[in-house]
Amino acid sequence: MLREKVEAVLGKVKPLLQRDGGDVELVDVQDDGVVKVRLTGACSGCPMSTMTLKNAIEETIRKEIPEIKSVVQVK
């Protein structure tokens, strides 16, 4: 259930990333409220990817799903 909620929120963020040639994929949603994602395309090598991860992806997910504690990037 939580995974589906996270997927839905990521669906709102993806168009913004895809507009710039990047994307995000959900890797895992852990029981402790940590979401693991992989940035792909232009986002994977972008020097601004940390800001994108925290300011766009994590902020949006945490706003809509308060039980999520953090979002981390995996390779």
N, C-alpha and C positions, 0 to 999 in steps of 0.2 A: 504494500500500500504506500509506504513512504517513498519507495523507489519510483512509483508511478507519479507521485506528486513532484518529485525532483525532475523527472523527465519532462513533465508539463511546463515547469518553470524554465527549464533549459530551452524548451521550444520557443519561448518568448525572447530569449537572449540570442539564440542562434542567428536570426536574420541580421542582427547588428554585426556579428562577427563575419558572417558570410559575405556581407556587403564589401568588406575589406579583404576578402580572400582567405579568411580563416574559418575555424569551426571549433566546436567543443563536443566531446563525447563523454558520456557517463561511464565510469569504470566500476564504481562501487558506492553503496550507501551503507555505512557501518552502523551497528547498533548504538554506538556511543555518540551518534550525531555528526560524524565526519563524512563528508562527501568527497570522493576521489574522482577527478576528471582528467582528461587528456586534451590538451590544446593541440590542434592540428592545422595544417595549411600555413598560411602566413603568420598565424598566432604562435606557432611552435618556436619560431626563431626570433620573434619580435622582442626588442628590448623593453617594450611597454607591456609585455604579457603579464607580469606580476600585478601591475595596476589594473589591467583588464580582469584578471582573476579575482582580485579583492574588491575593486570598486564596482564592477558590473555584475559578474557572475555571483560571487558570494553575497554581496549586498542584496541582490534581487532574490536569491534563494532564501536567505535568512528573514527577509521582510515577509515573504509569503508562507514560509514554513519555519516558525519560531523554534521548533525542536532541533533544527540543524544548528550545530555549534560552529563548524568551519568547513571551508572548501579548500582542498589541497590539490596541487597538480602532481600527476605522476607521468613518467616518461613512457 
